[in-house]
Amino acid sequence: MQTTTVKLTSIMDVKEFVNIVTKCNYDVDIVSGRYVVDGKSIMGLFGLDLSKELTVNAHTDDATELFEELAKLK
């Protein structure tokens, strides 16, 4: 598992995040405090506190390409 952080400050950021993550053939989780949701679930993301930085857990050994695409959401 590899980890990074993102900041989703708008509805468009959430939509872009989900579009990027759905291309992955592995699981991606979003962690906010004690809550963990599926990164491919737009409804799950809207249930989180988006005013805080979110942790992205990619369940793969090589998430370099994903993290490069998500870098614009930091």
Secondary structure as UniProt FT lines:
FT   STRAND          2..6
FT   HELIX           11..21
FT   TURN            22..23
FT   STRAND          28..32
FT   TURN            33..34
FT   STRAND          35..38
FT   TURN            39..40
FT   HELIX           42..46
FT   TURN            50..51
FT   STRAND          54..58
FT   HELIX           64..70
FT   HELIX           71..73
//
